Every structure is written in structure tokens, then in C-alpha cells.
């Protein structure tokens, strides 16, 4: 019995996990940046309305 399919599966799963680990923070960074920009705009509008 050849173990090659199991080895390929293990390496494939490992590669997917490593890629996800590298990509997840980058995707999260975009969302955080968008939220911060939105908060800054809200703060500026609030400041303008109080002046």
C-alpha cells in the first residue's frame, strides 16, 4: 500500500493552513482601516456641526 496520497494530502492541508495564516491578517487589516476611516469621517462631521 502506497502512502503517497496521504503524504500529499498532509502537505496540501499544511500549505492551505500556512497560506490562510498569512492572508487572514491582511484581509482583517483592510476592514480595520475602513472602519477607522469611517470613524474619522463621523468625528469630523460631529466637529463641524458643533462649530
ABEGO torsion letter per residue (X at the ends): XBAAAAAAAAAAAAAAAAAAAAAAAAAAAAAAAAAAAAAAAAAAAAAAAAX
